[in-house]
């Protein structure tokens, strides 16, 4: 008989999902406090399940779960109390592409059971900001979207302890770097949409273009591209 351990509350973004022939669904979640985890939603893909419409990739969910003492490799997902879908982002093919690529980037580059609350907040802020602009039928400049997503990539690298070599950290970039690391992605999107401080945005774009070249596109970050620094940061080559 399966033994149930104590229950937990989750606030998570669904990074990936896989349906099983049994009707069960395996979810890869980014939880605010636990980091990346795997969860099993039993019979959740069946039409009779009240959770069948709530467990899609990219959704932000509030849910309950527990682990069994017989198998601690998966959390067992219970109730789903709230769900935010970000469906407006999928209206545009380009926005949908960035949406899924960003979730894939996070999924492939963070390890399991490593808390990343700031990364969670940044990802949620990015998705909510883009969803708001899309829902009010605001025309989003593709360059603004690209700039915002590349800024998120840079923050992801920083959260994971990676940063470029000193040659890209010259004095001319210091203001840009401080802005990048202390602003949420949504702030960068708003600035881009309003079109103010265009000179500063151009500097930010140039910096991110250089940084983006160092990121292996949407594949796991390979250690051979980094060296360990004394301050436990890794450096992009």
One Martini backbone bead per residue (centre of mass of N, CA, C, O) as a GRO file, in nm:
protein
  237
    1UNK     BB    1   0.097   0.035   0.022
    2UNK     BB    2   0.068   0.365  -0.010
    3UNK     BB    3   0.262   0.623   0.136
    4UNK     BB    4   0.186   0.930   0.279
    5UNK     BB    5   0.298   1.236   0.301
    6UNK     BB    6   0.328   1.545   0.341
    7UNK     BB    7   0.198   1.837   0.244
    8UNK     BB    8   0.206   2.079  -0.030
    9UNK     BB    9   0.261   2.400  -0.161
   10UNK     BB   10   0.221   2.545  -0.487
   11UNK     BB   11   0.413   2.774  -0.703
   12UNK     BB   12   0.386   2.743  -1.059
   13UNK     BB   13   0.554   2.671  -1.367
   14UNK     BB   14   0.500   2.520  -1.670
   15UNK     BB   15   0.753   2.369  -1.874
   16UNK     BB   16   0.632   2.066  -1.894
   17UNK     BB   17   0.475   1.779  -2.073
   18UNK     BB   18   0.337   1.431  -2.026
   19UNK     BB   19   0.154   1.187  -2.168
   20UNK     BB   20  -0.011   0.899  -2.068
   21UNK     BB   21  -0.193   0.616  -2.140
   22UNK     BB   22  -0.340   0.627  -1.846
   23UNK     BB   23  -0.386   0.966  -1.807
   24UNK     BB   24  -0.140   1.064  -1.711
   25UNK     BB   25   0.076   1.343  -1.590
   26UNK     BB   26   0.389   1.484  -1.664
   27UNK     BB   27   0.556   1.742  -1.480
   28UNK     BB   28   0.741   2.041  -1.528
   29UNK     BB   29   0.842   2.251  -1.259
   30UNK     BB   30   0.848   2.594  -1.140
   31UNK     BB   31   0.914   2.667  -0.821
   32UNK     BB   32   0.958   2.915  -0.604
   33UNK     BB   33   1.103   2.720  -0.365
   34UNK     BB   34   1.209   2.438  -0.517
   35UNK     BB   35   1.208   2.462  -0.814
   36UNK     BB   36   1.278   2.200  -1.005
   37UNK     BB   37   1.014   1.965  -1.080
   38UNK     BB   38   0.835   1.665  -1.049
   39UNK     BB   39   0.495   1.577  -1.157
   40UNK     BB   40   0.198   1.384  -1.080
   41UNK     BB   41  -0.108   1.364  -1.270
   42UNK     BB   42  -0.372   1.185  -1.209
   43UNK     BB   43  -0.589   1.158  -1.475
   44UNK     BB   44  -0.563   1.460  -1.616
   45UNK     BB   45  -0.637   1.380  -1.936
   46UNK     BB   46  -0.915   1.332  -1.868
   47UNK     BB   47  -1.232   1.456  -1.924
   48UNK     BB   48  -1.318   1.411  -1.608
   49UNK     BB   49  -1.109   1.606  -1.526
   50UNK     BB   50  -1.070   1.911  -1.348
   51UNK     BB   51  -0.748   1.948  -1.464
   52UNK     BB   52  -0.729   1.933  -1.784
   53UNK     BB   53  -0.736   2.271  -1.834
   54UNK     BB   54  -0.470   2.355  -1.625
   55UNK     BB   55  -0.213   2.173  -1.769
   56UNK     BB   56  -0.022   2.386  -1.928
   57UNK     BB   57   0.214   2.524  -2.091
   58UNK     BB   58   0.290   2.820  -1.890
   59UNK     BB   59   0.133   2.787  -1.649
   60UNK     BB   60   0.001   2.936  -1.355
   61UNK     BB   61   0.009   2.767  -1.037
   62UNK     BB   62  -0.203   2.660  -0.766
   63UNK     BB   63  -0.104   2.387  -0.548
   64UNK     BB   64  -0.123   2.056  -0.442
   65UNK     BB   65   0.099   1.819  -0.264
   66UNK     BB   66   0.280   1.498  -0.261
   67UNK     BB   67   0.466   1.239  -0.108
   68UNK     BB   68   0.594   0.924  -0.125
   69UNK     BB   69   0.767   0.672   0.045
   70UNK     BB   70   0.801   0.478  -0.210
   71UNK     BB   71   0.818   0.754  -0.404
   72UNK     BB   72   1.045   1.048  -0.446
   73UNK     BB   73   1.054   1.144  -0.764
   74UNK     BB   74   0.753   1.243  -0.714
   75UNK     BB   75   0.507   1.452  -0.722
   76UNK     BB   76   0.170   1.467  -0.613
   77UNK     BB   77  -0.095   1.599  -0.765
   78UNK     BB   78  -0.367   1.773  -0.674
   79UNK     BB   79  -0.494   2.039  -0.636
   80UNK     BB   80  -0.626   2.324  -0.832
   81UNK     BB   81  -0.684   2.658  -0.753
   82UNK     BB   82  -0.504   2.807  -0.975
   83UNK     BB   83  -0.499   2.974  -1.310
   84UNK     BB   84  -0.264   3.102  -1.559
   85UNK     BB   85  -0.230   3.119  -1.915
   86UNK     BB   86  -0.131   3.328  -2.149
   87UNK     BB   87  -0.294   3.317  -2.431
   88UNK     BB   88  -0.226   3.592  -2.574
   89UNK     BB   89   0.066   3.502  -2.669
   90UNK     BB   90  -0.055   3.291  -2.902
   91UNK     BB   91  -0.160   3.474  -3.134
   92UNK     BB   92   0.132   3.517  -3.192
   93UNK     BB   93   0.381   3.349  -3.341
   94UNK     BB   94   0.625   3.501  -3.228
   95UNK     BB   95   0.542   3.502  -2.929
   96UNK     BB   96   0.515   3.196  -2.904
   97UNK     BB   97   0.809   3.134  -2.962
   98UNK     BB   98   0.929   3.286  -2.721
   99UNK     BB   99   0.770   3.144  -2.500
  100UNK     BB  100   0.877   2.846  -2.549
  101UNK     BB  101   1.183   2.910  -2.550
  102UNK     BB  102   1.202   3.014  -2.259
  103UNK     BB  103   1.102   2.761  -2.113
  104UNK     BB  104   1.324   2.580  -2.236
  105UNK     BB  105   1.568   2.730  -2.123
  106UNK     BB  106   1.503   2.681  -1.828
  107UNK     BB  107   1.472   2.371  -1.830
  108UNK     BB  108   1.774   2.306  -1.947
  109UNK     BB  109   1.952   2.502  -1.719
  110UNK     BB  110   1.819   2.374  -1.467
  111UNK     BB  111   1.812   2.216  -1.182
  112UNK     BB  112   1.711   2.010  -0.950
  113UNK     BB  113   1.626   2.124  -0.642
  114UNK     BB  114   1.680   2.449  -0.705
  115UNK     BB  115   1.638   2.739  -0.578
  116UNK     BB  116   1.464   3.027  -0.776
  117UNK     BB  117   1.293   3.293  -0.690
  118UNK     BB  118   1.396   3.519  -0.885
  119UNK     BB  119   1.346   3.367  -1.146
  120UNK     BB  120   1.048   3.330  -1.108
  121UNK     BB  121   0.976   3.632  -1.099
  122UNK     BB  122   1.090   3.705  -1.379
  123UNK     BB  123   0.916   3.514  -1.547
  124UNK     BB  124   0.639   3.614  -1.451
  125UNK     BB  125   0.677   3.912  -1.529
  126UNK     BB  126   0.713   3.865  -1.830
  127UNK     BB  127   0.442   3.720  -1.892
  128UNK     BB  128   0.250   3.938  -1.776
  129UNK     BB  129   0.336   4.177  -1.952
  130UNK     BB  130   0.279   4.051  -2.231
  131UNK     BB  131  -0.019   3.983  -2.172
  132UNK     BB  132  -0.123   4.269  -2.129
  133UNK     BB  133  -0.054   4.385  -2.409
  134UNK     BB  134  -0.213   4.169  -2.570
  135UNK     BB  135  -0.504   4.209  -2.433
  136UNK     BB  136  -0.508   4.532  -2.539
  137UNK     BB  137  -0.399   4.540  -2.834
  138UNK     BB  138  -0.103   4.593  -2.833
  139UNK     BB  139   0.156   4.691  -3.029
  140UNK     BB  140   0.441   4.494  -3.056
  141UNK     BB  141   0.759   4.533  -3.094
  142UNK     BB  142   0.980   4.300  -3.191
  143UNK     BB  143   1.230   4.443  -3.063
  144UNK     BB  144   1.115   4.453  -2.776
  145UNK     BB  145   1.091   4.150  -2.737
  146UNK     BB  146   1.384   4.074  -2.786
  147UNK     BB  147   1.507   4.250  -2.565
  148UNK     BB  148   1.351   4.121  -2.326
  149UNK     BB  149   1.447   3.825  -2.366
  150UNK     BB  150   1.753   3.885  -2.354
  151UNK     BB  151   1.739   3.995  -2.067
  152UNK     BB  152   1.647   3.729  -1.943
  153UNK     BB  153   1.891   3.562  -2.020
  154UNK     BB  154   2.093   3.727  -1.853
  155UNK     BB  155   1.955   3.670  -1.579
  156UNK     BB  156   1.982   3.368  -1.587
  157UNK     BB  157   2.288   3.357  -1.585
  158UNK     BB  158   2.320   3.509  -1.316
  159UNK     BB  159   2.157   3.311  -1.138
  160UNK     BB  160   2.369   3.067  -1.221
  161UNK     BB  161   2.673   3.217  -1.221
  162UNK     BB  162   2.700   3.368  -1.499
  163UNK     BB  163   2.965   3.552  -1.681
  164UNK     BB  164   3.146   3.749  -1.853
  165UNK     BB  165   3.416   3.862  -1.952
  166UNK     BB  166   3.593   4.151  -1.902
  167UNK     BB  167   3.574   4.263  -2.201
  168UNK     BB  168   3.249   4.321  -2.151
  169UNK     BB  169   3.316   4.495  -1.864
  170UNK     BB  170   3.344   4.768  -1.935
  171UNK     BB  171   3.276   5.088  -1.840
  172UNK     BB  172   3.046   5.141  -2.060
  173UNK     BB  173   2.852   4.899  -1.918
  174UNK     BB  174   2.772   4.957  -1.619
  175UNK     BB  175   2.492   5.089  -1.642
  176UNK     BB  176   2.359   4.859  -1.797
  177UNK     BB  177   2.408   4.630  -1.592
  178UNK     BB  178   2.261   4.755  -1.349
  179UNK     BB  179   1.990   4.771  -1.486
  180UNK     BB  180   1.954   4.472  -1.566
  181UNK     BB  181   1.986   4.348  -1.260
  182UNK     BB  182   1.746   4.559  -1.127
  183UNK     BB  183   1.542   4.476  -1.346
  184UNK     BB  184   1.264   4.389  -1.478
  185UNK     BB  185   1.148   4.277  -1.773
  186UNK     BB  186   0.895   4.464  -1.768
  187UNK     BB  187   1.053   4.733  -1.762
  188UNK     BB  188   1.185   4.699  -2.040
  189UNK     BB  189   0.926   4.681  -2.202
  190UNK     BB  190   0.806   4.957  -2.129
  191UNK     BB  191   1.041   5.127  -2.235
  192UNK     BB  192   1.022   5.020  -2.528
  193UNK     BB  193   0.723   5.102  -2.584
  194UNK     BB  194   0.765   5.418  -2.525
  195UNK     BB  195   1.061   5.512  -2.650
  196UNK     BB  196   1.242   5.588  -2.430
  197UNK     BB  197   1.569   5.605  -2.409
  198UNK     BB  198   1.707   5.510  -2.684
  199UNK     BB  199   2.011   5.520  -2.628
  200UNK     BB  200   2.009   5.317  -2.395
  201UNK     BB  201   1.874   5.084  -2.552
  202UNK     BB  202   2.104   5.053  -2.755
  203UNK     BB  203   2.315   4.971  -2.547
  204UNK     BB  204   2.163   4.725  -2.445
  205UNK     BB  205   2.153   4.579  -2.717
  206UNK     BB  206   2.459   4.553  -2.763
  207UNK     BB  207   2.520   4.390  -2.511
  208UNK     BB  208   2.318   4.152  -2.566
  209UNK     BB  209   2.438   4.064  -2.834
  210UNK     BB  210   2.708   3.972  -2.715
  211UNK     BB  211   2.592   3.779  -2.502
  212UNK     BB  212   2.422   3.596  -2.694
  213UNK     BB  213   2.671   3.466  -2.841
  214UNK     BB  214   2.747   3.293  -2.568
  215UNK     BB  215   2.482   3.144  -2.602
  216UNK     BB  216   2.356   2.843  -2.625
  217UNK     BB  217   2.094   2.775  -2.817
  218UNK     BB  218   1.873   2.618  -2.631
  219UNK     BB  219   2.094   2.473  -2.453
  220UNK     BB  220   2.286   2.334  -2.255
  221UNK     BB  221   2.523   2.441  -2.059
  222UNK     BB  222   2.863   2.426  -2.118
  223UNK     BB  223   3.151   2.399  -1.931
  224UNK     BB  224   3.363   2.467  -2.167
  225UNK     BB  225   3.257   2.788  -2.161
  226UNK     BB  226   3.386   2.789  -1.868
  227UNK     BB  227   3.504   2.953  -1.568
  228UNK     BB  228   3.621   2.962  -1.248
  229UNK     BB  229   3.585   3.179  -0.995
  230UNK     BB  230   3.658   3.293  -0.678
  231UNK     BB  231   3.336   3.394  -0.646
  232UNK     BB  232   3.168   3.148  -0.789
  233UNK     BB  233   3.178   3.242  -1.061
  234UNK     BB  234   3.113   3.231  -1.400
  235UNK     BB  235   3.278   3.242  -1.726
  236UNK     BB  236   3.245   3.360  -2.030
  237UNK     BB  237   3.399   3.277  -2.355
   0.00000   0.00000   0.00000
